[in-house]
Amino acid sequence: MDEEMKEKLLQELENAANFLRGMTFDPRLDPEIRSAVLAKATWLDDVVQEHLD
């Protein structure tokens, strides 16, 4: 995979993590769902960080 494609993919993953994090502010979300969504956002952050290093 070339660098440009890798950067685009990592940016999209970061955007997805930010979207999920934003969803956790919705008061209609059940706390268990909020926790699961936040865990997935954190996991995506970790994946992105791992590939940036």
CNS distance restraints for C-alpha pairs under 8 A (distance, minus, plus):
assign (resid   1 and name CA) (resid   5 and name CA) 6.45 0.50 0.50
assign (resid   1 and name CA) (resid   6 and name CA) 6.46 0.50 0.50
assign (resid   2 and name CA) (resid   6 and name CA) 6.26 0.50 0.50
assign (resid   3 and name CA) (resid   7 and name CA) 6.07 0.50 0.50
assign (resid   4 and name CA) (resid   8 and name CA) 6.25 0.50 0.50
assign (resid   5 and name CA) (resid   9 and name CA) 6.14 0.50 0.50
assign (resid   6 and name CA) (resid  10 and name CA) 6.13 0.50 0.50
assign (resid   7 and name CA) (resid  11 and name CA) 6.06 0.50 0.50
assign (resid   8 and name CA) (resid  12 and name CA) 6.22 0.50 0.50
assign (resid   9 and name CA) (resid  13 and name CA) 6.25 0.50 0.50
assign (resid  10 and name CA) (resid  14 and name CA) 6.16 0.50 0.50
assign (resid  10 and name CA) (resid  48 and name CA) 5.76 0.50 0.50
assign (resid  10 and name CA) (resid  51 and name CA) 7.99 0.50 0.50
assign (resid  11 and name CA) (resid  15 and name CA) 6.14 0.50 0.50
assign (resid  12 and name CA) (resid  16 and name CA) 6.17 0.50 0.50
assign (resid  13 and name CA) (resid  17 and name CA) 6.26 0.50 0.50
assign (resid  13 and name CA) (resid  44 and name CA) 6.47 0.50 0.50
assign (resid  13 and name CA) (resid  45 and name CA) 7.84 0.50 0.50
assign (resid  13 and name CA) (resid  48 and name CA) 6.95 0.50 0.50
assign (resid  14 and name CA) (resid  18 and name CA) 6.23 0.50 0.50
assign (resid  14 and name CA) (resid  44 and name CA) 6.95 0.50 0.50
assign (resid  14 and name CA) (resid  45 and name CA) 6.48 0.50 0.50
assign (resid  14 and name CA) (resid  48 and name CA) 6.84 0.50 0.50
assign (resid  15 and name CA) (resid  19 and name CA) 6.15 0.50 0.50
assign (resid  16 and name CA) (resid  20 and name CA) 6.22 0.50 0.50
assign (resid  16 and name CA) (resid  41 and name CA) 7.54 0.50 0.50
assign (resid  16 and name CA) (resid  44 and name CA) 7.93 0.50 0.50
assign (resid  17 and name CA) (resid  21 and name CA) 6.12 0.50 0.50
assign (resid  17 and name CA) (resid  40 and name CA) 7.47 0.50 0.50
assign (resid  17 and name CA) (resid  41 and name CA) 4.31 0.50 0.50
assign (resid  17 and name CA) (resid  42 and name CA) 7.18 0.50 0.50
assign (resid  17 and name CA) (resid  44 and name CA) 5.85 0.50 0.50
assign (resid  17 and name CA) (resid  45 and name CA) 6.56 0.50 0.50
assign (resid  18 and name CA) (resid  22 and name CA) 6.11 0.50 0.50
assign (resid  18 and name CA) (resid  41 and name CA) 7.04 0.50 0.50
assign (resid  19 and name CA) (resid  23 and name CA) 6.35 0.50 0.50
assign (resid  20 and name CA) (resid  24 and name CA) 6.81 0.50 0.50
assign (resid  20 and name CA) (resid  37 and name CA) 6.03 0.50 0.50
assign (resid  20 and name CA) (resid  38 and name CA) 6.75 0.50 0.50
assign (resid  20 and name CA) (resid  40 and name CA) 7.73 0.50 0.50
assign (resid  20 and name CA) (resid  41 and name CA) 5.82 0.50 0.50
assign (resid  21 and name CA) (resid  25 and name CA) 7.64 0.50 0.50
assign (resid  21 and name CA) (resid  37 and name CA) 7.17 0.50 0.50
assign (resid  21 and name CA) (resid  38 and name CA) 5.86 0.50 0.50
assign (resid  21 and name CA) (resid  41 and name CA) 6.12 0.50 0.50
assign (resid  22 and name CA) (resid  26 and name CA) 7.81 0.50 0.50
assign (resid  23 and name CA) (resid  34 and name CA) 7.82 0.50 0.50
assign (resid  23 and name CA) (resid  37 and name CA) 7.79 0.50 0.50
assign (resid  24 and name CA) (resid  29 and name CA) 7.21 0.50 0.50
assign (resid  24 and name CA) (resid  34 and name CA) 5.27 0.50 0.50
assign (resid  24 and name CA) (resid  35 and name CA) 7.98 0.50 0.50
assign (resid  24 and name CA) (resid  37 and name CA) 7.01 0.50 0.50
assign (resid  24 and name CA) (resid  38 and name CA) 6.83 0.50 0.50
assign (resid  29 and name CA) (resid  33 and name CA) 6.36 0.50 0.50
assign (resid  29 and name CA) (resid  34 and name CA) 6.02 0.50 0.50
assign (resid  30 and name CA) (resid  34 and name CA) 6.14 0.50 0.50
assign (resid  31 and name CA) (resid  35 and name CA) 6.09 0.50 0.50
assign (resid  32 and name CA) (resid  36 and name CA) 6.30 0.50 0.50
assign (resid  33 and name CA) (resid  37 and name CA) 6.11 0.50 0.50
assign (resid  34 and name CA) (resid  38 and name CA) 6.13 0.50 0.50
assign (resid  35 and name CA) (resid  39 and name CA) 6.11 0.50 0.50
assign (resid  36 and name CA) (resid  40 and name CA) 6.29 0.50 0.50
assign (resid  37 and name CA) (resid  41 and name CA) 6.30 0.50 0.50
assign (resid  38 and name CA) (resid  42 and name CA) 6.17 0.50 0.50
assign (resid  39 and name CA) (resid  43 and name CA) 6.16 0.50 0.50
assign (resid  40 and name CA) (resid  44 and name CA) 6.20 0.50 0.50
assign (resid  41 and name CA) (resid  45 and name CA) 6.23 0.50 0.50
assign (resid  42 and name CA) (resid  46 and name CA) 6.25 0.50 0.50
assign (resid  43 and name CA) (resid  47 and name CA) 6.32 0.50 0.50
assign (resid  44 and name CA) (resid  48 and name CA) 6.22 0.50 0.50
assign (resid  45 and name CA) (resid  49 and name CA) 6.08 0.50 0.50
assign (resid  46 and name CA) (resid  50 and name CA) 6.00 0.50 0.50
assign (resid  47 and name CA) (resid  51 and name CA) 6.45 0.50 0.50
assign (resid  48 and name CA) (resid  52 and name CA) 6.25 0.50 0.50
assign (resid  49 and name CA) (resid  53 and name CA) 6.39 0.50 0.50
